[in-house]
Amino acid sequence: MVNSVVQAAASGVSASSLTSLTFGAKFVDVDNDGQLDIVLVNGHVQSSVERVDSTTTYHQSCILYHNEGDGKFKDASAIAGADW
């Protein structure tokens, strides 16, 4: 488990996904560059979560990690737009 966390941090995937509740993940070549990117589909299960934790929301945007081709991924969600 620790090795997986270290690898995720080194790849650039962990930081921007820490506060999301992810339901689905898929490797897909979003930009047809031959590199598999990562798409995470997020959302909270508790519709009233904001009443318990003001830092968490029921609606959570998808995250798109662009494969930089060197074992690293860059969060490209803002470039892709809201829930592309």
C-alpha positions as CSV (number, residue, x, y, z in Angstrom):
1,M,0.0,0.0,0.0
2,V,2.7,2.5,0.9
3,N,4.5,1.8,-2.4
4,S,1.3,2.6,-4.3
5,V,0.9,5.9,-2.5
6,V,4.5,6.8,-3.2
7,Q,4.1,5.9,-6.9
8,A,0.8,7.9,-7.2
9,A,2.5,11.0,-5.7
10,A,5.5,10.6,-8.0
11,S,3.3,10.3,-11.0
12,G,1.4,13.5,-10.2
13,V,-2.0,11.8,-9.7
14,S,-2.5,12.0,-5.9
15,A,-2.5,15.6,-4.9
16,S,-5.5,16.9,-6.9
17,S,-7.6,13.8,-6.2
18,L,-7.3,13.6,-2.4
19,T,-10.5,15.4,-1.6
20,S,-12.7,13.6,-4.2
21,L,-14.8,10.5,-3.9
22,T,-14.1,8.6,-7.1
23,F,-16.6,6.1,-8.4
24,G,-14.9,5.3,-11.7
25,A,-11.6,5.4,-13.4
26,K,-10.7,4.8,-17.0
27,F,-7.5,4.9,-19.0
28,V,-8.3,6.5,-22.4
29,D,-6.4,8.4,-25.0
30,V,-8.3,11.6,-24.8
31,D,-6.2,13.6,-27.2
32,N,-5.1,10.9,-29.6
33,D,-1.4,11.3,-28.9
34,G,-0.9,7.5,-28.3
35,Q,-0.6,8.0,-24.5
36,L,-3.3,6.7,-22.2
37,D,-4.7,9.5,-20.0
38,I,-6.7,8.9,-16.8
39,V,-10.3,10.0,-16.3
40,L,-11.8,9.9,-12.8
41,V,-15.5,10.2,-12.2
42,N,-16.3,11.7,-8.8
43,G,-19.3,12.5,-6.6
44,H,-20.2,12.1,-2.9
45,V,-22.8,9.4,-1.8
46,Q,-24.3,11.6,0.9
47,S,-26.5,14.4,-0.6
48,S,-26.3,16.4,2.6
49,V,-22.6,16.1,3.2
50,E,-22.1,19.9,3.2
51,R,-24.0,19.9,6.6
52,V,-21.5,17.6,8.1
53,D,-18.3,18.8,6.3
54,S,-18.3,22.3,4.8
55,T,-15.2,21.4,2.8
56,T,-16.9,18.6,0.9
57,T,-19.7,18.8,-1.7
58,Y,-22.2,16.3,-3.1
59,H,-21.4,17.3,-6.7
60,Q,-17.7,16.7,-7.5
61,S,-16.2,17.4,-10.9
62,C,-14.5,14.8,-13.0
63,I,-10.7,14.8,-13.1
64,L,-8.7,14.4,-16.3
65,Y,-5.0,13.5,-16.0
66,H,-3.1,14.0,-19.2
67,N,-0.3,11.5,-19.7
68,E,3.0,13.5,-20.2
69,G,4.7,10.4,-21.6
70,D,7.4,10.1,-18.9
71,G,5.5,8.3,-16.2
72,K,4.0,11.6,-15.0
73,F,0.4,12.9,-15.3
74,K,-0.7,16.5,-15.3
75,D,-4.2,17.6,-14.1
76,A,-5.8,18.9,-17.3
77,S,-9.3,19.3,-15.8
78,A,-9.3,23.1,-16.1
79,I,-8.2,23.0,-19.7
80,A,-10.8,20.4,-20.6
81,G,-13.6,22.4,-19.0
82,A,-16.3,21.6,-16.5
83,D,-17.1,17.9,-16.7
84,W,-16.2,17.9,-20.4
